[in-house]
Amino acid sequence: MLTLTAVAEDPLVLTRRLNLNDGSEVVFRPLTRTDTERLADFLEGLSAESRRLSTFDGYDLGAARKLCDAIARYDKLRLVLEDVLSGRIVGLVEFSLDPHPADIARYREAGIHLAATDCRFGPTLADDYQGRGVGTRIFPLVADVARRFGRKRVILFGGVLADNPRAIRYYEKHGFRRVGSFIGKDGAQSFDMILDLHPLSGR
């Protein structure tokens, strides 16, 4: 089973190269400490709508520095999508490997008891990479990462906003089921969704 320290010491264990539908190539890999400036460019380039749908604490160099400084600390694993041709970061996938108390309480109300074998997941793509099937191409890799950390179920990082039908369809397409709704601090309604990961045969 992988650990955050092992990934930080050898990012290649989770590095994969993908061909997208339009012929371009991206690398799916762990965030590294040398990514600070490119990650800042990614965050700063997100539109107001993409920021509304994401869960980051900030969208500048300071926020990028905090994310890079947190590598192998706390319970967070972050992976980036890097465009091969330009070297630009075009996506960020976040895992939280320990269920948050607020999530545990909400899911308990829905009759689901979160455990140490559950994790939270949240993806964000650059605006010009949205709607291109990128999320569908990377999802098998996302599920594999969760399995390699010994996780059996995945919930959504902060849920999914009820007024984001495209994201809801994406999650449902990949096996997530809706288990409840809640009102966030900003007054917006969100849905909690959970995915049961099935073990791969032969592993």
Residue pairs with C-beta under 8 A, 6 or more apart in sequence:
1 148
1 149
1 150
2 13
2 14
2 148
2 149
3 149
4 71
4 72
4 73
4 75
4 76
4 77
4 97
5 72
6 13
7 13
7 14
7 30
7 72
7 77
8 30
8 71
8 72
11 29
11 30
11 32
14 28
14 29
14 30
14 79
14 145
14 148
15 27
15 28
15 29
15 30
16 27
16 28
16 29
16 141
17 25
17 26
17 27
17 28
17 84
18 25
18 26
18 27
18 28
18 137
18 138
18 141
19 25
20 26
20 132
20 133
20 134
20 137
21 132
21 133
21 137
22 132
24 83
24 84
24 85
25 83
25 84
25 85
26 81
26 82
26 83
26 84
26 90
26 91
26 134
27 81
27 82
27 84
28 79
28 80
28 81
28 93
28 138
28 141
29 79
29 80
29 82
30 71
30 77
30 78
30 79
30 80
31 39
31 67
31 68
31 71
31 78
31 79
31 80
31 92
32 68
32 71
33 68
33 69
33 71
35 64
35 68
35 80
35 89
36 61
36 64
36 65
36 68
37 61
37 64
38 82
38 87
38 88
38 89
39 64
39 67
39 68
39 80
39 89
39 92
40 60
40 61
40 63
40 64
40 65
41 88
41 89
42 64
42 80
42 88
42 89
42 90
42 91
42 92
42 126
43 56
43 58
43 59
43 60
43 63
43 64
44 59
44 60
45 126
45 127
46 54
46 59
46 124
46 126
46 127
47 127
50 124
50 125
50 127
50 130
51 59
52 161
53 124
53 161
53 164
53 167
54 122
54 124
55 94
55 122
55 157
55 158
56 63
56 124
57 63
57 66
58 66
67 78
70 76
70 78
71 78
75 96
75 97
75 98
76 94
76 95
76 96
76 97
77 94
77 95
77 97
77 145
77 149
78 92
78 93
78 94
78 95
79 92
79 93
79 95
79 145
80 89
80 91
80 92
80 93
81 89
81 90
81 91
81 92
81 93
81 125
81 129
81 134
81 138
82 88
82 89
82 90
83 89
83 90
88 126
89 126
90 125
90 126
90 128
90 129
90 134
91 123
91 124
91 125
91 126
91 129
91 134
91 138
92 123
92 124
93 121
93 122
93 123
93 124
93 138
93 142
94 120
94 121
94 122
94 123
94 124
94 157
95 119
95 120
95 121
95 145
95 146
95 149
96 119
96 120
96 121
96 157
97 119
97 149
97 151
98 116
98 119
99 114
99 115
99 116
99 118
99 119
99 120
99 155
100 120
103 114
103 120
103 155
103 192
104 113
104 114
106 180
106 182
106 192
107 113
107 114
107 155
107 179
107 180
107 192
107 194
108 114
109 180
110 179
110 180
110 192
112 179
112 194
114 153
114 155
117 150
117 151
117 152
117 153
118 151
118 152
118 153
118 154
118 155
119 146
119 149
119 151
119 153
119 154
119 155
120 154
120 155
120 156
120 157
121 142
121 146
121 154
121 155
121 156
121 157
122 156
122 157
122 158
123 135
123 138
123 142
125 134
125 135
131 166
135 170
136 170
136 173
136 174
139 174
143 154
143 174
143 195
143 197
144 200
146 154
146 197
147 197
147 199
147 200
147 203
151 197
152 196
152 197
153 194
153 195
153 196
153 197
154 176
154 194
154 195
154 197
155 192
155 193
155 194
155 195
156 171
156 176
156 192
156 193
158 184
158 190
159 182
159 184
159 190
159 191
159 192
159 193
160 167
160 168
160 171
160 190
160 191
160 193
161 167
161 188
161 189
161 190
162 168
162 181
162 188
162 189
162 190
162 191
163 188
163 189
168 178
168 191
168 193
171 193
171 195
172 178
172 193
174 195
175 195
175 196
176 193
176 194
176 195
177 193
177 194
177 195
178 191
178 192
178 193
179 192
179 193
179 194
180 191
180 192
181 189
181 190
181 191
181 192
182 189
182 190
182 192
183 189
183 190
184 190
